[in-house]
């Protein structure tokens, strides 16, 4: 049994901590931002491999995560449920991540302006509930979570797992990690029970139990976390084109998060450190697959 320090308390760090604890390691999670303060808490969190490469590794991690999340949808209190939806497209051809889902069906029942779509059922995760469940799971297994403002990766422990997200620019001296600003708008629930997503851009409509998350933006290199009224208007215009029934729905709030994008996900060992960051807009989608690989790397 090794003592492992996990840096980062977003969905990637907490999931790695759970899997490491289940494998018998002693785990302490340290992070500047607690779970509800991370970009993970902002995410619409629909299973979808967005802004993450390389495709072959991403598809494998996403397939593993799909299976785990589908199982968690059967567990009370996780915030995970399975929901059918449609990805609309302008052109033909199966999605590159086709092998990661058990069933995919082409459909012509798409809104005006799109040629075709793919209908599938995927996990949809209510992040505040899910992050709280992950924290409870870490604590039940004997792990700890501590707020700590680090200037470098810690020296203690037998190994360190670096899940610092955008913080890897500093902690791993990796300037290839770039913030991609994502703004979402939360609407009052209209009874919608089907998610919609535009495969060509950052437009999506994801119903949850008490609200509907619509998005989004994809602003690379932008650090501001202040919601933009102009972005809100643009998001609502695109969302209503995708789901006309949203017209007139009351806006509850807006949120902004910074996705940690990178030319490719970094999941590799470097001495006593295992780096696991750069998941772009697919943190939830890749979380369990990446966590299982981290456990394998550590042995």
Backbone as CSV, one residue per row, in Angstrom:
resi,resn,N_x,N_y,N_z,CA_x,CA_y,CA_z,C_x,C_y,C_z
1,UNK,0.846,-1.200,0.000,0.000,0.000,0.000,0.876,1.243,0.000
2,UNK,0.617,2.152,-0.919,1.390,3.387,-1.013,0.581,4.564,-0.488
3,UNK,1.292,5.585,-0.017,0.624,6.838,0.322,0.677,7.724,-0.909
4,UNK,-0.505,8.080,-1.410,-0.608,8.853,-2.639,-1.258,10.197,-2.329
5,UNK,-0.653,11.257,-2.833,-1.241,12.584,-2.728,-1.831,12.942,-4.089
6,UNK,-3.127,13.200,-4.116,-3.806,13.620,-5.338,-3.967,15.132,-5.288
7,UNK,-3.481,15.816,-6.309,-3.580,17.266,-6.389,-4.747,17.624,-7.318
8,UNK,-5.744,18.297,-6.749,-6.917,18.683,-7.535,-8.168,18.000,-7.019
9,UNK,-9.231,18.797,-6.785,-10.471,18.269,-6.220,-11.647,18.441,-7.156
10,UNK,-11.358,18.508,-8.460,-12.432,18.436,-9.443,-12.802,16.985,-9.686
11,UNK,-13.571,16.736,-10.724,-14.057,15.379,-10.953,-12.913,14.416,-11.242
12,UNK,-11.868,14.858,-11.916,-10.746,13.958,-12.216,-10.000,13.571,-10.945
13,UNK,-9.678,14.555,-10.111,-8.946,14.255,-8.885,-9.727,13.372,-7.933
14,UNK,-11.009,13.675,-7.736,-11.811,12.886,-6.809,-12.012,11.460,-7.318
15,UNK,-12.197,11.305,-8.623,-12.389,9.961,-9.182,-11.109,9.142,-9.065
16,UNK,-9.971,9.775,-9.347,-8.695,9.070,-9.147,-8.539,8.660,-7.685
17,UNK,-8.909,9.549,-6.770,-8.791,9.228,-5.346,-9.645,8.024,-4.976
18,UNK,-10.874,7.969,-5.482,-11.762,6.845,-5.187,-11.148,5.539,-5.678
19,UNK,-10.701,5.524,-6.923,-10.152,4.287,-7.472,-8.864,3.869,-6.753
20,UNK,-8.035,4.817,-6.374,-6.802,4.487,-5.647,-7.120,3.937,-4.258
21,UNK,-8.093,4.523,-3.589,-8.512,4.020,-2.277,-9.087,2.611,-2.396
22,UNK,-9.890,2.395,-3.417,-10.469,1.062,-3.629,-9.384,0.027,-3.919
23,UNK,-8.261,0.480,-4.479,-7.145,-0.427,-4.770,-6.249,-0.664,-3.557
24,UNK,-6.576,0.000,-2.432,-5.838,-0.260,-1.206,-4.801,0.772,-0.834
25,UNK,-4.684,1.848,-1.582,-3.705,2.884,-1.259,-4.254,3.834,-0.204
26,UNK,-3.359,4.500,0.478,-3.744,5.602,1.364,-3.714,6.869,0.527
27,UNK,-4.785,7.642,0.565,-4.910,8.775,-0.350,-5.311,10.040,0.397
28,UNK,-4.582,11.120,0.095,-4.930,12.451,0.582,-5.085,13.367,-0.625
29,UNK,-6.239,14.024,-0.717,-6.501,14.965,-1.800,-6.228,16.369,-1.286
30,UNK,-5.416,17.120,-2.032,-5.149,18.519,-1.672,-5.473,19.385,-2.879
31,UNK,-6.029,20.570,-2.622,-6.439,21.423,-3.732,-6.638,22.849,-3.257
32,UNK,-6.341,23.790,-4.136,-6.645,25.185,-3.830,-8.144,25.415,-3.821
33,UNK,-8.827,24.818,-4.804,-10.275,24.987,-4.936,-10.982,23.711,-4.494
34,UNK,-11.948,23.851,-3.615,-12.754,22.711,-3.201,-13.730,22.344,-4.332
35,UNK,-14.315,21.156,-4.275,-15.073,20.643,-5.429,-16.092,21.604,-6.029
36,UNK,-16.894,22.264,-5.206,-17.931,23.141,-5.748,-17.379,24.449,-6.293
37,UNK,-16.072,24.660,-6.142,-15.420,25.858,-6.673,-14.691,25.578,-7.993
38,UNK,-14.710,24.346,-8.438,-13.966,23.958,-9.634,-14.815,24.100,-10.888
39,UNK,-14.151,23.988,-12.047,-14.878,24.017,-13.313,-15.851,22.844,-13.409
40,UNK,-15.547,21.751,-12.710,-16.439,20.581,-12.736,-17.837,20.932,-12.254
41,UNK,-17.941,21.861,-11.307,-19.242,22.218,-10.746,-20.091,23.019,-11.723
42,UNK,-19.461,23.611,-12.744,-20.179,24.418,-13.721,-20.728,23.568,-14.862
43,UNK,-20.101,22.428,-15.110,-20.373,21.635,-16.306,-21.818,21.171,-16.406
44,UNK,-22.328,21.168,-17.639,-23.621,20.536,-17.899,-23.510,19.037,-17.675
45,UNK,-22.298,18.517,-17.870,-21.939,17.144,-17.494,-22.805,16.081,-18.160
46,UNK,-22.944,16.209,-19.447,-23.513,15.134,-20.240,-22.349,14.322,-20.787
47,UNK,-22.473,13.003,-20.803,-21.409,12.167,-21.360,-21.239,12.527,-22.829
48,UNK,-20.068,13.071,-23.171,-19.812,13.461,-24.555,-18.336,13.822,-24.673
49,UNK,-17.571,13.148,-25.532,-16.131,13.423,-25.639,-15.878,14.722,-26.411
50,UNK,-15.780,15.818,-25.682,-15.653,17.139,-26.293,-14.299,17.760,-25.976
51,UNK,-13.612,18.204,-26.993,-12.342,18.930,-26.889,-11.287,18.124,-26.135
52,UNK,-11.164,16.868,-26.496,-10.157,16.010,-25.883,-9.561,15.085,-26.946
53,UNK,-8.256,14.955,-26.925,-7.512,14.121,-27.871,-6.417,13.367,-27.117
54,UNK,-5.881,12.278,-27.715,-6.130,11.728,-29.051,-7.387,10.857,-29.069
55,UNK,-7.976,10.727,-30.240,-9.278,10.091,-30.339,-9.284,8.648,-29.863
56,UNK,-8.235,7.874,-30.156,-8.260,6.460,-29.784,-8.239,6.282,-28.272
57,UNK,-7.368,7.004,-27.578,-7.310,6.893,-26.115,-8.562,7.481,-25.474
58,UNK,-9.030,8.602,-26.005,-10.232,9.241,-25.467,-11.436,8.317,-25.594
59,UNK,-11.574,7.651,-26.735,-12.706,6.740,-26.917,-12.651,5.591,-25.916
60,UNK,-11.455,5.074,-25.648,-11.317,3.975,-24.686,-11.656,4.438,-23.273
61,UNK,-11.133,5.590,-22.863,-11.457,6.115,-21.525,-12.943,6.415,-21.415
62,UNK,-13.519,6.993,-22.479,-14.937,7.345,-22.454,-15.818,6.106,-22.362
63,UNK,-15.422,5.031,-23.021,-16.196,3.786,-22.960,-16.206,3.230,-21.532
64,UNK,-15.059,3.258,-20.874,-15.003,2.801,-19.483,-15.886,3.657,-18.585
65,UNK,-15.794,4.971,-18.755,-16.588,5.871,-17.922,-18.078,5.688,-18.162
66,UNK,-18.456,5.451,-19.416,-19.875,5.219,-19.721,-20.403,4.057,-18.881
67,UNK,-19.660,2.972,-18.843,-20.109,1.800,-18.098,-20.235,2.066,-16.610
68,UNK,-19.253,2.766,-16.033,-19.304,3.054,-14.598,-20.452,3.997,-14.278
69,UNK,-20.600,5.051,-15.067,-21.663,6.017,-14.810,-23.045,5.399,-14.997
70,UNK,-23.184,4.510,-15.976,-24.465,3.818,-16.149,-24.797,3.005,-14.905
71,UNK,-23.796,2.397,-14.291,-24.026,1.673,-13.048,-24.403,2.604,-11.906
72,UNK,-23.746,3.774,-11.839,-24.046,4.733,-10.772,-25.440,5.327,-10.917
73,UNK,-25.987,5.300,-12.132,-27.358,5.792,-12.334,-28.369,4.944,-11.581
74,UNK,-27.975,3.728,-11.215,-28.852,2.844,-10.444,-28.708,3.043,-8.943
75,UNK,-27.804,3.939,-8.526,-27.518,4.145,-7.106,-28.120,5.472,-6.660
76,UNK,-28.928,5.446,-5.613,-29.535,6.665,-5.091,-28.463,7.628,-4.578
77,UNK,-28.680,8.914,-4.834,-27.822,9.934,-4.255,-26.593,10.287,-5.055
78,UNK,-26.386,9.655,-6.217,-25.191,9.966,-7.002,-25.385,11.181,-7.908
79,UNK,-26.616,11.496,-8.259,-26.862,12.578,-9.197,-26.709,12.168,-10.645
80,UNK,-26.556,10.863,-10.905,-26.383,10.371,-12.273,-27.679,9.724,-12.737
81,UNK,-28.077,10.020,-13.964,-29.215,9.321,-14.561,-28.957,9.141,-16.052
82,UNK,-29.590,8.140,-16.626,-29.471,7.883,-18.057,-30.595,8.624,-18.779
83,UNK,-30.242,9.302,-19.868,-31.231,10.105,-20.577,-30.992,10.009,-22.085
84,UNK,-32.071,9.874,-22.837,-31.956,9.841,-24.295,-31.829,11.261,-24.829
85,UNK,-31.178,11.363,-25.979,-31.007,12.668,-26.591,-30.572,12.532,-28.033
86,UNK,-30.349,13.677,-28.665,-29.992,13.697,-30.072,-28.840,14.658,-30.309
87,UNK,-27.829,14.159,-30.998,-26.761,15.024,-31.502,-27.102,15.343,-32.953
88,UNK,-27.305,16.622,-33.257,-27.636,17.013,-34.631,-26.358,17.325,-35.391
89,UNK,-26.420,17.087,-36.712,-25.235,17.265,-37.560,-25.623,17.869,-38.898
90,UNK,-24.649,18.554,-39.509,-24.848,19.107,-40.843,-24.499,18.100,-41.931
91,UNK,-23.660,17.116,-41.605,-23.222,16.151,-42.600,-23.431,14.732,-42.136
92,UNK,-23.096,13.814,-43.009,-23.261,12.396,-42.715,-22.012,11.852,-42.042
93,UNK,-22.042,10.556,-41.752,-20.895,9.906,-41.127,-21.112,9.723,-39.638
94,UNK,-20.716,8.555,-39.148,-20.869,8.273,-37.718,-19.895,9.103,-36.891
95,UNK,-20.263,9.433,-35.654,-19.328,10.125,-34.774,-18.067,9.278,-34.561
96,UNK,-16.928,9.946,-34.394,-15.673,9.209,-34.220,-15.655,8.390,-32.934
97,UNK,-16.505,8.738,-31.973,-16.543,8.032,-30.690,-17.602,6.923,-30.689
98,UNK,-18.044,6.505,-31.863,-19.117,5.517,-31.989,-18.873,4.274,-31.138
99,UNK,-17.634,3.784,-31.089,-17.338,2.539,-30.384,-17.460,2.667,-28.870
100,UNK,-17.593,3.871,-28.367,-17.643,4.076,-26.917,-19.044,3.948,-26.336
101,UNK,-20.074,3.859,-27.188,-21.454,3.751,-26.699,-22.068,2.448,-27.185
102,UNK,-22.967,1.859,-26.385,-23.530,0.560,-26.777,-24.525,0.622,-27.928
103,UNK,-25.192,1.774,-28.105,-26.223,1.841,-29.147,-26.318,3.258,-29.680
104,UNK,-26.373,3.368,-30.992,-26.463,4.656,-31.663,-27.387,4.494,-32.865
105,UNK,-28.346,5.395,-33.004,-29.337,5.277,-34.072,-29.437,6.580,-34.846
106,UNK,-29.301,6.502,-36.155,-29.439,7.701,-36.971,-30.912,8.088,-37.079
107,UNK,-31.167,9.403,-37.115,-32.535,9.890,-37.183,-32.617,11.113,-38.077
108,UNK,-33.752,11.260,-38.741,-34.022,12.457,-39.539,-34.923,13.434,-38.792
109,UNK,-35.306,13.087,-37.568,-36.169,13.952,-36.770,-35.305,14.988,-36.050
110,UNK,-34.918,16.003,-36.800,-34.043,17.053,-36.282,-34.682,18.415,-36.556
111,UNK,-34.305,19.437,-35.792,-34.866,20.771,-36.028,-34.472,21.311,-37.404
112,UNK,-35.188,22.296,-37.847,-34.891,22.938,-39.127,-33.486,23.517,-39.098
113,UNK,-32.759,23.303,-40.197,-31.402,23.826,-40.284,-30.329,22.761,-40.182
114,UNK,-30.726,21.548,-39.778,-29.771,20.449,-39.708,-30.227,19.313,-40.618
115,UNK,-29.259,18.565,-41.122,-29.562,17.510,-42.083,-29.940,16.193,-41.433
116,UNK,-29.248,15.854,-40.350,-29.453,14.536,-39.751,-29.082,14.603,-38.273
117,UNK,-29.232,13.466,-37.600,-28.876,13.422,-36.185,-28.629,11.994,-35.747
118,UNK,-28.044,11.878,-34.561,-27.788,10.568,-33.958,-28.450,10.541,-32.593
119,UNK,-29.288,9.552,-32.383,-30.018,9.423,-31.128,-29.338,8.359,-30.272
120,UNK,-29.142,8.673,-28.996,-28.493,7.734,-28.089,-28.870,8.078,-26.656
121,UNK,-28.614,7.131,-25.773,-28.856,7.326,-24.345,-27.516,7.375,-23.646
122,UNK,-27.308,8.418,-22.846,-26.018,8.613,-22.181,-26.246,9.053,-20.734
123,UNK,-25.212,8.942,-19.894,-25.316,9.482,-18.536,-25.366,11.006,-18.554
124,UNK,-26.248,11.560,-17.756,-26.301,12.992,-17.486,-26.084,13.151,-15.981
125,UNK,-25.160,14.022,-15.608,-24.701,14.091,-14.225,-24.982,15.472,-13.644
126,UNK,-25.704,15.526,-12.551,-25.918,16.785,-11.834,-24.725,16.994,-10.917
127,UNK,-23.838,17.901,-11.315,-22.512,17.956,-10.718,-22.465,18.301,-9.227
128,UNK,-23.228,19.260,-8.722,-23.147,19.494,-7.279,-23.451,18.232,-6.460
129,UNK,-24.481,17.501,-6.866,-24.837,16.257,-6.174,-23.744,15.208,-6.354
130,UNK,-23.247,15.085,-7.572,-22.247,14.058,-7.878,-20.922,14.340,-7.181
131,UNK,-20.487,15.593,-7.176,-19.234,15.932,-6.502,-19.340,15.655,-5.001
132,UNK,-20.492,15.966,-4.412,-20.690,15.667,-2.989,-20.639,14.167,-2.749
133,UNK,-21.206,13.377,-3.667,-21.155,11.915,-3.527,-19.722,11.420,-3.626
134,UNK,-18.941,11.954,-4.555,-17.539,11.549,-4.669,-16.765,11.872,-3.396
135,UNK,-17.005,13.049,-2.819,-16.320,13.403,-1.569,-16.694,12.425,-0.461
136,UNK,-17.980,12.102,-0.349,-18.402,11.133,0.671,-17.731,9.785,0.440
137,UNK,-17.629,9.384,-0.811,-16.996,8.105,-1.128,-15.523,8.117,-0.728
138,UNK,-14.830,9.196,-1.003,-13.430,9.315,-0.584,-13.315,9.180,0.931
139,UNK,-14.167,9.867,1.650,-14.097,9.845,3.113,-14.486,8.478,3.676
140,UNK,-15.504,7.841,3.076,-15.905,6.503,3.525,-14.766,5.491,3.378
141,UNK,-13.949,5.683,2.355,-12.846,4.762,2.096,-11.589,5.115,2.888
142,UNK,-11.663,6.182,3.683,-10.533,6.539,4.535,-9.638,7.624,3.983
143,UNK,-10.027,8.259,2.872,-9.230,9.334,2.314,-9.546,10.671,2.962
144,UNK,-8.730,11.677,2.654,-8.934,13.018,3.193,-8.970,14.031,2.062
145,UNK,-9.570,15.182,2.344,-9.623,16.292,1.399,-9.266,17.561,2.155
146,UNK,-8.229,18.270,1.684,-7.729,19.449,2.384,-7.520,20.590,1.401
147,UNK,-7.984,21.786,1.776,-7.685,22.965,0.963,-6.230,23.360,1.196
148,UNK,-5.480,23.510,0.122,-4.060,23.840,0.227,-3.645,24.570,-1.040
149,UNK,-3.097,25.773,-0.849,-2.667,26.567,-1.997,-1.212,26.228,-2.303
150,UNK,-1.016,25.425,-3.332,0.319,24.935,-3.666,1.005,25.841,-4.679
151,UNK,2.325,25.941,-4.562,3.146,26.623,-5.551,3.953,25.635,-6.377
152,UNK,3.937,24.381,-5.933,4.624,23.304,-6.656,3.972,21.995,-6.245
153,UNK,4.208,20.953,-7.018,3.685,19.644,-6.628,4.332,19.213,-5.321
154,UNK,3.578,18.591,-4.416,4.102,18.252,-3.081,5.216,17.221,-3.139
155,UNK,6.098,17.303,-2.121,7.222,16.367,-2.014,6.868,15.121,-1.212
156,UNK,5.810,15.186,-0.387,5.480,14.079,0.488,4.851,12.910,-0.239
157,UNK,4.651,11.830,0.522,4.001,10.649,-0.033,4.927,9.807,-0.879
158,UNK,4.430,8.633,-1.235,5.189,7.747,-2.118,4.988,8.120,-3.582
159,UNK,3.835,8.728,-3.892,3.532,9.123,-5.269,2.573,10.297,-5.248
160,UNK,2.588,11.065,-6.322,1.688,12.201,-6.496,0.925,12.005,-7.793
161,UNK,-0.383,12.230,-7.748,-1.204,12.210,-8.957,-1.648,13.641,-9.224
162,UNK,-1.214,14.173,-10.351,-1.429,15.567,-10.702,-2.703,15.703,-11.530
163,UNK,-3.785,16.088,-10.854,-5.075,16.335,-11.519,-5.438,17.803,-11.372
164,UNK,-4.454,18.676,-11.583,-4.617,20.090,-11.283,-5.357,20.867,-12.357
165,UNK,-5.702,20.233,-13.476,-6.436,20.948,-14.512,-5.658,22.151,-15.019
166,UNK,-6.313,23.317,-15.041,-5.655,24.517,-15.530,-4.471,24.887,-14.653
167,UNK,-4.481,24.418,-13.405,-3.370,24.679,-12.500,-2.079,24.003,-12.908
168,UNK,-2.157,23.051,-13.845,-0.946,22.380,-14.322,-0.029,23.330,-15.078
169,UNK,-0.550,24.457,-15.526,0.333,25.464,-16.142,1.434,25.860,-15.169
170,UNK,1.072,25.993,-13.892,2.047,26.338,-12.858,2.697,25.099,-12.262
171,UNK,1.888,24.173,-11.783,2.410,23.063,-10.995,3.232,22.088,-11.826
172,UNK,2.888,21.926,-13.096,3.661,21.033,-13.972,4.481,21.816,-14.995
173,UNK,4.486,23.143,-14.841,5.214,24.019,-15.771,4.848,23.692,-17.220
174,UNK,3.556,23.501,-17.462,3.080,23.075,-18.772,2.227,24.185,-19.396
175,UNK,2.866,25.011,-20.213,2.154,26.125,-20.822,1.304,25.706,-22.003
176,UNK,1.331,24.418,-22.340,0.430,23.946,-23.401,-0.998,23.793,-22.896
177,UNK,-1.197,23.857,-21.585,-2.546,23.826,-21.014,-3.153,25.220,-21.155
178,UNK,-4.287,25.295,-21.805,-4.903,26.576,-22.140,-6.320,26.646,-21.594
179,UNK,-6.700,27.781,-20.988,-8.094,27.905,-20.556,-9.017,28.075,-21.748
180,UNK,-10.140,27.383,-21.708,-11.193,27.574,-22.705,-12.451,27.966,-21.935
181,UNK,-12.788,29.225,-22.020,-13.899,29.770,-21.232,-15.226,29.193,-21.701
182,UNK,-15.981,28.658,-20.750,-17.288,28.113,-21.060,-18.357,28.750,-20.192
183,UNK,-19.307,29.418,-20.818,-20.418,30.021,-20.085,-21.677,29.211,-20.331
184,UNK,-22.451,29.001,-19.277,-23.722,28.299,-19.388,-24.821,29.152,-18.769
185,UNK,-26.039,28.876,-19.205,-27.215,29.563,-18.671,-28.152,28.506,-18.112
186,UNK,-28.627,28.709,-16.905,-29.576,27.789,-16.278,-30.978,28.365,-16.403
187,UNK,-31.871,27.575,-17.009,-33.252,27.999,-17.237,-34.203,27.232,-16.324
188,UNK,-35.367,27.822,-16.090,-36.405,27.098,-15.379,-36.810,25.869,-16.197
189,UNK,-37.253,24.834,-15.495,-37.618,23.593,-16.187,-38.926,23.782,-16.936
190,UNK,-38.950,23.282,-18.172,-40.153,23.391,-19.008,-40.818,22.036,-19.235
191,UNK,-40.296,20.994,-18.580,-40.818,19.656,-18.812,-40.035,18.880,-19.845
192,UNK,-39.000,19.462,-20.395,-38.166,18.789,-21.392,-37.508,17.559,-20.774
193,UNK,-37.543,16.434,-21.502,-36.946,15.208,-20.980,-36.014,14.554,-22.005
194,UNK,-35.483,15.348,-22.911,-34.624,14.844,-23.990,-33.535,15.893,-24.196
195,UNK,-32.262,15.491,-24.187,-31.198,16.463,-24.405,-30.941,16.638,-25.901
196,UNK,-30.399,17.809,-26.250,-30.055,18.133,-27.633,-28.667,18.751,-27.660
197,UNK,-27.911,18.411,-28.712,-26.542,18.904,-28.805,-26.171,19.075,-30.270
198,UNK,-25.519,20.181,-30.586,-25.055,20.436,-31.949,-23.628,19.909,-32.077
199,UNK,-23.432,18.894,-32.908,-22.122,18.283,-33.038,-21.068,19.177,-33.657
200,UNK,-21.464,20.310,-34.249,-20.494,21.188,-34.901,-20.023,22.334,-34.017
201,UNK,-20.589,22.468,-32.836,-20.198,23.600,-32.004,-20.715,23.481,-30.594
202,UNK,-20.444,24.500,-29.776,-20.738,24.404,-28.341,-22.172,24.756,-27.976
203,UNK,-23.157,24.226,-28.727,-24.554,24.497,-28.407,-25.205,23.225,-27.892
204,UNK,-25.785,23.303,-26.696,-26.419,22.125,-26.107,-27.520,22.545,-25.155
205,UNK,-28.466,21.635,-24.983,-29.598,21.831,-24.079,-29.736,20.551,-23.275
206,UNK,-29.504,20.651,-21.959,-29.464,19.453,-21.116,-30.413,19.628,-19.934
207,UNK,-31.555,18.944,-19.932,-32.461,19.045,-18.780,-31.938,18.268,-17.580
208,UNK,-32.088,18.867,-16.415,-31.753,18.195,-15.157,-33.030,18.103,-14.317
209,UNK,-32.897,17.723,-13.068,-34.106,17.500,-12.272,-34.848,18.797,-11.962
210,UNK,-34.111,19.905,-11.778,-34.763,21.142,-11.365,-34.547,22.304,-12.323
211,UNK,-33.726,22.132,-13.336,-33.461,23.207,-14.272,-33.015,22.618,-15.607
212,UNK,-32.723,23.494,-16.548,-32.187,23.087,-17.850,-30.904,23.882,-18.079
213,UNK,-29.820,23.180,-18.361,-28.539,23.836,-18.636,-28.419,24.020,-20.141
214,UNK,-28.214,25.258,-20.575,-27.995,25.519,-21.991,-26.645,26.217,-22.155
215,UNK,-25.986,25.893,-23.222,-24.674,26.472,-23.466,-24.397,26.483,-24.952
216,UNK,-23.265,26.898,-25.246,-22.292,27.413,-24.305,-21.370,28.326,-25.099
217,UNK,-20.166,28.511,-24.577,-19.127,29.246,-25.287,-17.869,28.398,-25.316
218,UNK,-16.957,28.786,-26.194,-15.736,28.008,-26.419,-14.619,29.001,-26.748
219,UNK,-14.227,29.779,-25.730,-13.316,30.906,-25.937,-11.917,30.547,-25.445
220,UNK,-11.096,30.131,-26.372,-9.753,29.676,-26.020,-8.864,30.859,-25.619
221,UNK,-8.121,30.665,-24.510,-7.212,31.696,-24.039,-7.855,32.765,-23.192
222,UNK,-9.146,32.666,-22.939,-9.883,33.677,-22.167,-9.961,33.243,-20.709
223,UNK,-9.492,34.107,-19.793,-9.421,33.775,-18.371,-10.595,34.317,-17.544
224,UNK,-11.392,35.196,-18.096,-12.441,35.839,-17.307,-13.519,34.840,-16.895
225,UNK,-13.895,34.891,-15.620,-14.987,34.063,-15.121,-16.245,34.881,-14.876
226,UNK,-16.270,36.089,-15.381,-17.437,36.953,-15.223,-18.416,36.692,-16.363
227,UNK,-19.666,36.350,-16.057,-20.651,36.096,-17.122,-20.837,37.324,-18.006
228,UNK,-21.014,37.065,-19.290,-21.211,38.120,-20.272,-22.670,38.146,-20.717
229,UNK,-23.296,39.321,-20.660,-24.683,39.437,-21.099,-24.800,39.164,-22.594
230,UNK,-23.804,39.584,-23.362,-23.818,39.313,-24.799,-23.765,37.811,-25.070
231,UNK,-22.903,37.100,-24.304,-22.826,35.643,-24.458,-24.137,34.983,-24.065
232,UNK,-24.765,35.491,-23.001,-26.048,34.936,-22.576,-27.090,35.044,-23.681
233,UNK,-27.166,36.210,-24.308,-28.136,36.403,-25.402,-27.840,35.452,-26.561
234,UNK,-26.557,35.296,-26.884,-26.184,34.425,-27.996,-26.483,32.962,-27.679
235,UNK,-26.192,32.554,-26.448,-26.468,31.174,-26.028,-27.959,30.889,-26.123
236,UNK,-28.783,31.808,-25.617,-30.228,31.599,-25.647,-30.751,31.551,-27.078
237,UNK,-30.206,32.389,-27.953,-30.641,32.382,-29.356,-30.340,31.031,-30.000
238,UNK,-29.119,30.505,-29.774,-28.755,29.215,-30.359,-29.549,28.067,-29.745
239,UNK,-29.756,28.138,-28.433,-30.498,27.068,-27.759,-31.947,27.025,-28.240
240,UNK,-32.553,28.189,-28.455,-33.947,28.231,-28.920,-34.065,27.767,-30.366
241,UNK,-33.014,27.947,-31.146,-33.026,27.395,-32.506,-33.008,25.873,-32.449
242,UNK,-32.266,25.341,-31.489,-32.170,23.888,-31.340,-33.436,23.309,-30.709
243,UNK,-33.967,24.009,-29.706,-35.188,23.573,-29.012,-36.128,24.774,-28.936
244,UNK,-36.973,24.984,-29.940,-37.833,26.170,-29.969,-38.714,26.321,-28.731
245,UNK,-39.043,25.219,-28.084,-39.898,25.291,-26.907,-39.288,26.017,-25.731
246,UNK,-38.000,26.353,-25.810,-37.357,27.084,-24.716,-37.667,28.576,-24.748
247,UNK,-38.223,29.066,-25.836,-38.498,30.500,-25.965,-39.349,30.983,-24.794
248,UNK,-38.868,32.003,-24.139,-39.599,32.573,-23.021,-39.306,31.947,-21.678
249,UNK,-38.509,30.884,-21.620,-38.183,30.256,-20.340,-37.383,31.231,-19.469
250,UNK,-37.685,31.252,-18.196,-37.041,32.190,-17.277,-35.594,31.794,-17.004
251,UNK,-34.705,32.774,-17.068,-33.292,32.548,-16.747,-33.117,32.556,-15.226
252,UNK,-32.545,31.498,-14.688,-32.309,31.400,-13.245,-30.961,31.980,-12.857
253,UNK,-29.915,31.635,-13.613,-28.580,32.172,-13.342,-27.655,31.829,-14.497
254,UNK,-26.479,32.443,-14.477,-25.437,32.124,-15.448,-24.165,31.753,-14.690
255,UNK,-23.366,30.872,-15.301,-22.121,30.439,-14.682,-21.025,30.360,-15.732
256,UNK,-19.788,30.481,-15.267,-18.629,30.403,-16.152,-17.583,29.487,-15.540
257,UNK,-16.986,28.638,-16.371,-15.878,27.795,-15.944,-14.783,27.813,-16.994
258,UNK,-13.569,27.462,-16.578,-12.427,27.435,-17.488,-12.007,25.993,-17.730
259,UNK,-12.301,25.486,-18.917,-11.916,24.124,-19.263,-10.394,24.048,-19.430
260,UNK,-9.761,22.988,-18.955,-8.311,22.838,-19.129,-7.993,22.099,-20.424
261,UNK,-7.827,22.836,-21.504,-7.576,22.221,-22.802,-6.070,22.046,-23.034
262,UNK,-5.751,21.066,-23.870,-4.358,20.752,-24.182,-4.359,20.037,-25.535
263,UNK,-3.256,20.100,-26.300,-3.246,19.375,-27.575,-3.598,17.903,-27.432
264,UNK,-3.247,17.296,-26.294,-3.667,15.930,-25.982,-3.737,15.793,-24.471
265,UNK,-4.624,14.911,-24.018,-4.698,14.632,-22.588,-3.336,14.100,-22.125
266,UNK,-2.863,14.608,-21.021,-1.599,14.100,-20.471,-1.899,13.081,-19.383
267,UNK,-1.630,11.830,-19.663,-1.775,10.754,-18.681,-0.538,9.880,-18.808
268,UNK,0.440,10.158,-17.962,1.718,9.467,-18.024,2.451,9.630,-16.704
269,UNK,3.408,8.745,-16.481,4.226,8.808,-15.277,5.524,9.536,-15.571
270,UNK,5.924,10.392,-14.634,7.189,11.104,-14.720,7.841,11.020,-13.345
271,UNK,8.681,10.008,-13.160,9.252,9.780,-11.837,8.187,9.332,-10.858
272,UNK,8.060,10.039,-9.748,7.058,9.694,-8.735,5.713,10.364,-8.979
273,UNK,5.614,11.118,-10.067,4.383,11.846,-10.380,3.671,11.191,-11.553
274,UNK,2.362,10.989,-11.394,1.519,10.589,-12.517,0.681,11.804,-12.892
275,UNK,0.871,12.290,-14.101,0.106,13.447,-14.574,-1.198,12.968,-15.199
276,UNK,-2.279,13.650,-14.857,-3.602,13.298,-15.392,-4.414,14.588,-15.537
277,UNK,-4.181,15.288,-16.643,-4.862,16.562,-16.846,-4.951,16.861,-18.340
278,UNK,-5.646,17.955,-18.660,-5.825,18.343,-20.056,-7.037,17.709,-20.699
279,UNK,-8.106,17.475,-19.900,-9.290,16.764,-20.384,-10.255,17.654,-21.160
280,UNK,-9.923,18.930,-21.319,-10.783,19.823,-22.102,-12.193,19.880,-21.564
281,UNK,-13.166,19.637,-22.445,-14.570,19.651,-22.027,-15.116,18.277,-21.744
282,UNK,-14.223,17.321,-21.433,-14.652,15.928,-21.258,-14.210,15.344,-19.922
283,UNK,-14.101,16.179,-18.903,-13.632,15.692,-17.614,-14.470,14.562,-17.053
284,UNK,-15.783,14.749,-17.009,-16.680,13.706,-16.514,-16.637,12.489,-17.435
285,UNK,-16.649,12.748,-18.729,-16.707,11.680,-19.720,-15.498,10.755,-19.659
286,UNK,-14.349,11.288,-19.272,-13.120,10.493,-19.247,-12.713,10.063,-17.843
287,UNK,-13.420,10.530,-16.830,-12.942,10.437,-15.450,-12.643,9.016,-14.980
288,UNK,-13.570,8.091,-15.164,-13.364,6.738,-14.638,-12.350,5.967,-15.471
289,UNK,-12.350,6.186,-16.780,-11.361,5.514,-17.610,-9.952,5.959,-17.270
290,UNK,-9.769,7.275,-17.095,-8.450,7.790,-16.738,-8.045,7.336,-15.342
291,UNK,-8.992,7.338,-14.397,-8.668,6.923,-13.031,-8.197,5.478,-12.992
292,UNK,-8.815,4.612,-13.767,-8.396,3.212,-13.774,-7.013,3.061,-14.376
293,UNK,-6.684,3.905,-15.362,-5.327,3.839,-15.925,-4.299,4.352,-14.927
294,UNK,-4.664,5.376,-14.154,-3.767,5.873,-13.107,-3.433,4.766,-12.109
295,UNK,-4.464,4.018,-11.691,-4.241,2.906,-10.758,-3.306,1.868,-11.375
296,UNK,-3.514,1.563,-12.636,-2.659,0.599,-13.319,-1.224,1.081,-13.382
297,UNK,-1.015,2.352,-13.683,0.333,2.918,-13.766,1.050,2.822,-12.420
298,UNK,0.313,3.109,-11.332,0.932,3.064,-10.009,1.146,1.634,-9.529
299,UNK,0.364,0.687,-10.075,0.612,-0.704,-9.744,-0.087,-1.129,-8.471
